[in-house]
Amino acid sequence: MSCGCFGTSTPKKKRSTSRTTNEIDGYPLDNVRRFSDKELRLATDNYHMSNKIGRGGFGTVFRGTLKNQRQVAVKTLLAGSRQGVREFLAEINTLSHVKHPNLVELIGCCVEGPSCVLVYEYVENNSLDRALLGTRTSNIRLDWRRRAGICMGTARGLAFLHEELVPHIVHRDIKASNILLDGDFNPKIGDFGLAKLFPDDITHISTRVAGTTGYLAPEYAMGGKLTMKADVYSFGVLILEIISAKSSVRANWGGSQKFLLEWAWQLHEEGRLLELVDPNMVEYPEEEVIRYMKVAFFCTQAAASRRPLMSQVVDMLSKNIRLNEKQLTAPGFFLDSGESARNKSSYGGSTSYQFSSTPVSITQVTPR
C-alpha cells in the first residue's frame, strides 16, 4: 500500500481472511469508522465543487451524504505530513475518543492509496465567519444571546482541550472559520486535532509558526513559543469579532490602518467601547457586552503570563466573577508589516523579544 499523503510507503501484504473492516494495515481502529475511497467519492459526488463548504490550512472540506442518508463533512488532507500511517492512525484513535458538546465529532477516516481523509459530523449552520462576515440572510440572526452563547461554548471547548483532556491539546488556529455552528447556533470547535496530527517538528515549547494573521499571539508569531496562552490570545480576538462582526485580519478600522484589537483598545482608552458593537445588533445589555470586551483584553495581554486560563475565562464571562480591571494593561500586538530590524531591536534585540505591557500603546512587533 502506498500512501502519498505521508511520504511513506509500506509493501503490499497478503490480506488475511480474518482481517476486520475496521483495520488498516493491521492497525485496529477501535472507535472510529473506516471509510473506503469509493464510499467517500460517492458521498461527495466525486468531490464536486458544488459540495465544497470550506478550505483551511490542512485541506478542503466537502459536504457528503452517506448511504444511510447521514450528512457528513469530508476533509481531504494536504500532502506533506512526515508521519507514517501507523502513527497517523494512532492519533486518529486518540482523537476519536475526544467527546465534548463544543467540539466537532470525528466519525471516521480513509487511508487508501494517495487518499488521506477525515470524516466529521456535519454542522448545519456552517462556520461562524460566514454568519458574521458573509452575506446576511434572513435565516441568520445573531442576536446578543446567540453571540454570548457562542463565546461561552467556545471557551468551554477550549478549556476542555487545555485542562481536562489528557494529553492536552493546543489548537494553534482559533479563528471564526474554525468555529462551526449547529442547528441551534451552538458552537463547535473544528480542526482541534489537526495540530496534533501534523505537529511540524513541534517541541514542548516551540514550533514553526502556523496560524492566521490577526489572531497570532506576539510571543508565538515572533519566537514560535507555543503554549495554551496562544489559544487564549486568539480567543480574545475572536470575542471582539463576535461582538463587532468585523474581521481581525483587516487593518483599516477606526479610520486608519488599525487592526481590530488595536482599534478596540483605543476605543477602550477613550471611553467609547460601545462604538465597536455591530450596528445590526440593535438590542443588547450594554454592561454585559462591555464585560465581554474587557475579558477579551485580559485574554490578549502582551505578556502571556498575564493572560487567564480558559477555565478562568469561562468564569470571567459569567456574572459571578468581578473583573479586577486595575490589572488590565495594553494588549500585545503582532504587526505583519515587514518593517526593518530596527523596530525589533527596540523590543529587546533580534533574538530575545520583550513585549510591552504598559497601558500607553499597543505593542507592535514585526516577524523574523
C-alpha positions as CSV (number, residue, x, y, z in Angstrom):
1,M,0.0,0.0,0.0
2,S,1.4,3.4,-1.0
3,C,0.3,6.5,1.0
4,G,1.5,9.6,-0.7
5,C,-0.1,11.8,1.9
6,F,2.5,10.8,4.4
7,G,5.5,10.5,2.2
8,T,5.9,6.9,3.3
9,S,5.1,3.5,1.8
10,T,4.6,0.1,3.0
11,P,5.0,-3.1,1.0
12,K,1.9,-4.9,-0.1
13,K,1.0,-7.7,2.2
14,K,-1.2,-10.7,1.6
15,R,-4.6,-9.8,3.2
16,S,-5.7,-12.2,5.9
17,T,-9.2,-13.5,5.5
18,S,-9.8,-12.7,9.2
19,R,-9.0,-9.0,8.8
20,T,-11.8,-6.8,10.1
21,T,-13.2,-3.9,8.1
22,N,-12.1,-1.6,10.9
23,E,-8.5,-2.3,10.5
24,I,-5.9,-0.6,8.2
25,D,-2.5,-2.4,7.5
26,G,-3.1,-4.4,10.6
27,Y,-3.7,-1.4,12.8
28,P,-7.1,-1.7,14.6
29,L,-9.5,1.3,14.6
30,D,-11.4,0.7,17.8
31,N,-13.6,3.9,18.0
32,V,-13.7,5.3,14.5
33,R,-15.2,4.1,11.3
34,R,-13.1,3.2,8.3
35,F,-14.3,4.5,5.0
36,S,-13.3,3.5,1.6
37,D,-12.2,6.0,-1.1
38,K,-15.1,4.7,-3.2
39,E,-17.6,5.4,-0.4
40,L,-16.5,9.0,0.1
41,R,-16.4,9.8,-3.6
42,L,-19.9,8.5,-3.9
43,A,-21.0,10.6,-0.9
44,T,-19.5,13.8,-2.2
45,D,-20.3,13.3,-5.9
46,N,-16.6,12.7,-6.6
47,Y,-15.7,15.8,-4.6
48,H,-17.7,18.0,-6.8
49,M,-17.1,21.7,-6.2
50,S,-20.8,22.3,-5.6
51,N,-20.3,20.3,-2.4
52,K,-17.3,22.3,-1.2
53,I,-18.1,24.0,2.1
54,G,-14.7,25.2,3.3
55,R,-10.9,25.3,3.0
56,G,-8.3,25.6,5.6
57,G,-4.6,25.3,6.2
58,F,-4.8,21.5,6.3
59,G,-7.2,20.8,3.3
60,T,-10.5,21.2,1.7
61,V,-13.9,20.3,3.2
62,F,-16.8,18.8,1.3
63,R,-20.4,18.1,2.3
64,G,-21.3,14.4,1.8
65,T,-24.3,12.2,2.2
66,L,-23.7,8.6,3.2
67,K,-25.8,5.6,2.1
68,N,-27.8,5.8,5.3
69,Q,-28.6,9.5,4.4
70,R,-26.5,10.9,7.2
71,Q,-24.8,14.1,6.2
72,V,-21.1,14.4,7.0
73,A,-18.2,16.8,6.4
74,V,-15.4,15.2,4.4
75,K,-11.9,16.8,4.8
76,T,-9.3,15.9,2.3
77,L,-5.9,16.4,3.8
78,L,-3.0,18.1,2.1
79,A,0.1,16.1,1.3
80,G,3.4,16.5,3.2
81,S,2.9,15.0,6.7
82,R,6.1,13.5,8.0
83,Q,4.2,10.9,10.0
84,G,3.8,7.3,8.9
85,V,0.5,5.6,8.5
86,R,0.6,3.8,11.8
87,E,1.4,7.0,13.8
88,F,-1.4,8.8,12.0
89,L,-3.9,6.1,12.8
90,A,-2.7,6.0,16.4
91,E,-3.5,9.7,16.7
92,I,-6.9,9.2,14.9
93,N,-7.8,6.6,17.5
94,T,-6.8,9.1,20.3
95,L,-8.9,11.9,18.8
96,S,-11.9,9.6,18.2
97,H,-12.3,9.3,21.9
98,V,-12.4,13.1,22.4
99,K,-16.1,14.0,23.0
100,H,-17.4,17.3,24.1
101,P,-20.5,19.3,23.1
102,N,-18.4,22.2,21.8
103,L,-16.0,20.1,19.7
104,V,-16.8,18.8,16.2
105,E,-17.0,15.0,16.4
106,L,-14.6,12.8,14.4
107,I,-16.6,10.0,12.8
108,G,-14.0,8.2,10.6
109,C,-11.1,8.3,8.2
110,C,-9.9,6.9,4.9
111,V,-6.3,6.0,4.3
112,E,-6.3,4.3,0.9
113,G,-3.7,4.8,-1.9
114,P,-3.0,8.6,-2.1
115,S,-6.2,9.4,-0.2
116,C,-5.9,10.8,3.4
117,V,-9.3,11.9,4.5
118,L,-11.1,12.7,7.8
119,V,-14.9,12.4,8.2
120,Y,-16.6,14.7,10.7
121,E,-20.2,15.3,11.8
122,Y,-21.9,17.8,9.5
123,V,-22.7,21.1,11.3
124,E,-25.8,22.7,9.8
125,N,-25.1,26.4,10.0
126,N,-21.5,26.3,8.7
127,S,-18.8,28.5,10.1
128,L,-19.0,31.5,12.4
129,D,-17.2,33.7,9.9
130,R,-19.9,33.1,7.3
131,A,-22.6,34.0,9.8
132,L,-20.7,37.1,11.0
133,L,-18.9,38.3,7.8
134,G,-20.7,36.6,5.0
135,T,-23.8,37.7,3.1
136,R,-26.5,38.4,5.7
137,T,-29.6,36.2,5.1
138,S,-33.0,36.2,6.6
139,N,-32.3,32.9,8.5
140,I,-29.1,34.0,10.1
141,R,-29.8,36.3,13.0
142,L,-27.0,36.6,15.6
143,D,-28.6,38.5,18.5
144,W,-26.7,39.0,21.7
145,R,-28.0,35.8,23.3
146,R,-26.6,33.8,20.4
147,R,-23.3,35.7,20.4
148,A,-22.8,35.3,24.1
149,G,-23.6,31.6,23.8
150,I,-21.0,31.2,21.0
151,C,-18.4,32.9,23.2
152,M,-19.2,30.7,26.2
153,G,-19.4,27.5,24.3
154,T,-16.1,28.1,22.5
155,A,-14.5,29.0,25.8
156,R,-15.8,25.7,27.4
157,G,-14.5,23.7,24.4
158,L,-11.0,25.3,24.7
159,A,-11.0,24.8,28.5
160,F,-11.7,21.1,27.9
161,L,-8.9,20.8,25.3
162,H,-6.4,22.7,27.5
163,E,-7.2,21.5,31.0
164,E,-9.4,18.4,31.1
165,L,-8.2,16.3,28.2
166,V,-5.1,14.2,28.7
167,P,-2.8,14.8,26.9
168,H,-3.7,18.4,26.5
169,I,-4.2,19.9,23.0
170,V,-3.3,23.4,21.9
171,H,-5.4,24.3,18.9
172,R,-3.0,26.8,17.3
173,D,-5.5,28.3,14.9
174,I,-8.6,29.5,16.8
175,K,-10.5,31.8,14.4
176,A,-14.0,32.4,13.2
177,S,-13.7,30.0,10.3
178,N,-12.8,27.1,12.7
179,I,-15.9,27.7,14.9
180,L,-18.9,25.8,13.4
181,L,-22.5,26.4,14.4
182,D,-25.1,23.7,14.7
183,G,-28.8,24.0,14.0
184,D,-29.3,25.8,17.3
185,F,-26.2,28.0,16.8
186,N,-24.2,26.2,19.4
187,P,-20.5,26.5,18.7
188,K,-18.3,23.5,17.9
189,I,-14.5,23.9,17.5
190,G,-13.2,22.3,14.3
191,D,-9.8,21.1,13.4
192,F,-8.9,20.8,17.1
193,G,-6.8,17.6,16.5
194,L,-5.0,18.5,13.3
195,A,-2.3,20.4,15.0
196,K,-1.7,17.1,16.9
197,L,-1.8,15.1,13.8
198,F,0.6,17.4,12.0
199,P,3.0,18.7,14.6
200,D,5.5,20.3,12.3
201,D,8.5,19.2,14.3
202,I,6.9,20.6,17.5
203,T,8.9,20.6,20.7
204,H,7.4,21.1,24.1
205,I,7.6,24.9,23.9
206,S,8.2,26.0,20.3
207,T,7.2,25.2,16.8
208,R,7.2,26.6,13.3
209,V,4.5,29.3,13.4
210,A,1.2,28.2,11.9
211,G,-1.9,30.3,12.3
212,T,-3.7,33.3,10.9
213,T,-2.5,36.9,11.0
214,G,-4.8,39.0,13.2
215,Y,-5.2,36.1,15.7
216,L,-1.5,35.4,16.5
217,A,-0.1,35.9,19.9
218,P,3.1,38.0,19.7
219,E,5.3,35.6,21.5
220,Y,4.2,32.8,19.2
221,A,4.3,34.9,16.0
222,M,7.8,36.2,16.8
223,G,9.6,33.4,18.7
224,G,7.5,30.4,17.9
225,K,6.7,29.9,21.6
226,L,3.6,27.9,21.6
227,T,1.6,27.4,24.8
228,M,-2.0,27.3,25.7
229,K,-1.9,31.1,26.2
230,A,-1.5,31.5,22.4
231,D,-5.0,30.0,22.1
232,V,-6.2,32.3,24.9
233,Y,-5.0,35.3,22.9
234,S,-6.7,34.1,19.7
235,F,-9.9,33.6,21.7
236,G,-9.7,37.2,22.9
237,V,-9.6,38.4,19.4
238,L,-12.5,36.2,18.5
239,I,-14.7,37.7,21.2
240,L,-14.1,41.2,19.6
241,E,-15.0,39.8,16.2
242,I,-18.2,38.2,17.5
243,I,-19.3,41.5,19.1
244,S,-18.3,43.8,16.2
245,A,-18.9,41.5,13.2
246,K,-15.6,42.8,11.9
247,S,-12.6,40.9,10.6
248,S,-9.5,40.8,12.7
249,V,-7.3,40.2,9.6
250,R,-8.1,43.6,8.0
251,A,-6.1,46.7,9.1
252,N,-8.4,49.5,8.2
253,W,-10.6,50.0,11.2
254,G,-11.1,53.2,13.1
255,G,-10.5,55.4,10.1
256,S,-6.8,54.4,9.9
257,Q,-4.6,51.4,9.4
258,K,-5.5,49.7,12.6
259,F,-6.3,46.1,13.3
260,L,-9.4,45.2,15.2
261,L,-7.6,44.7,18.5
262,E,-5.7,47.9,18.2
263,W,-8.8,49.9,17.4
264,A,-10.8,48.2,20.2
265,W,-8.1,49.2,22.8
266,Q,-8.1,52.8,21.5
267,L,-11.9,52.9,22.0
268,H,-11.5,51.5,25.5
269,E,-9.0,54.2,26.4
270,E,-11.2,56.9,25.0
271,G,-14.3,55.5,26.8
272,R,-16.1,54.8,23.5
273,L,-16.0,51.0,23.6
274,L,-19.7,50.6,22.6
275,E,-18.8,52.0,19.2
276,L,-17.3,48.7,18.4
277,V,-20.6,46.9,18.7
278,D,-22.2,45.5,15.4
279,P,-24.9,48.0,14.4
280,N,-27.0,45.1,13.3
281,M,-27.3,44.1,16.9
282,V,-30.0,46.6,17.8
283,E,-30.8,45.5,21.4
284,Y,-28.2,44.2,23.8
285,P,-27.3,44.6,27.5
286,E,-24.6,47.3,27.5
287,E,-22.8,46.3,30.7
288,E,-22.6,42.6,29.7
289,V,-21.3,43.4,26.2
290,I,-18.6,45.8,27.7
291,R,-17.7,43.0,30.2
292,Y,-17.1,40.6,27.4
293,M,-14.9,43.1,25.6
294,K,-12.8,43.6,28.7
295,V,-12.5,39.8,29.1
296,A,-11.1,39.9,25.5
297,F,-8.5,42.5,26.7
298,F,-7.5,40.2,29.6
299,C,-7.0,37.4,27.1
300,T,-4.8,39.4,24.8
301,Q,-2.4,40.9,27.3
302,A,1.1,41.4,25.9
303,A,2.7,39.1,28.5
304,A,1.4,35.6,28.2
305,S,1.7,35.1,31.9
306,R,-0.9,37.8,32.4
307,R,-3.5,36.0,30.4
308,P,-6.0,33.8,32.2
309,L,-6.5,30.1,31.8
310,M,-9.5,29.2,29.7
311,S,-11.3,27.8,32.8
312,Q,-10.9,31.2,34.3
313,V,-12.2,32.8,31.1
314,V,-15.3,30.7,31.4
315,D,-15.8,32.1,35.0
316,M,-14.9,35.7,33.8
317,L,-17.6,35.6,31.2
318,S,-20.2,34.7,33.8
319,K,-21.7,37.5,36.0
320,N,-20.5,35.9,39.2
321,I,-16.9,37.0,39.0
322,R,-15.8,40.6,39.5
323,L,-13.1,41.7,37.0
324,N,-10.1,43.3,38.5
325,E,-9.6,46.0,35.9
326,K,-6.7,47.5,37.7
327,Q,-4.6,44.6,36.4
328,L,-5.6,45.3,32.8
329,T,-2.8,46.6,30.6
330,A,-2.4,47.1,26.9
331,P,-2.7,44.1,24.6
332,G,0.3,42.7,22.8
333,F,0.0,43.2,19.0
334,F,1.7,41.4,16.2
335,L,2.1,43.6,13.1
336,D,2.9,41.7,9.9
337,S,4.3,44.6,8.1
338,G,7.8,43.6,7.0
339,E,9.3,46.6,8.8
340,S,13.1,46.8,9.3
341,A,15.0,45.1,12.0
342,R,15.4,48.4,13.7
343,N,11.9,48.0,15.2
344,K,12.8,44.6,16.5
345,S,15.8,45.8,18.4
346,S,13.7,48.4,20.2
347,Y,11.9,45.5,21.9
348,G,14.9,43.6,23.1
349,G,17.0,42.6,20.1
350,S,16.7,40.2,17.3
351,T,16.9,37.0,19.3
352,S,15.1,37.9,22.5
353,Y,11.9,39.8,22.2
354,Q,10.3,41.7,25.1
355,F,6.6,42.7,24.7
356,S,5.5,45.9,26.4
357,S,2.6,45.6,28.9
358,T,2.3,49.3,29.6
359,P,-1.1,50.9,29.0
360,V,0.4,53.6,26.8
361,S,0.2,52.0,23.4
362,I,-0.3,48.7,21.6
363,T,3.0,46.7,21.3
364,Q,3.9,46.4,17.6
365,V,6.4,43.8,16.5
366,T,7.4,42.5,13.1
367,P,8.1,38.9,12.0
368,R,11.6,37.5,11.8
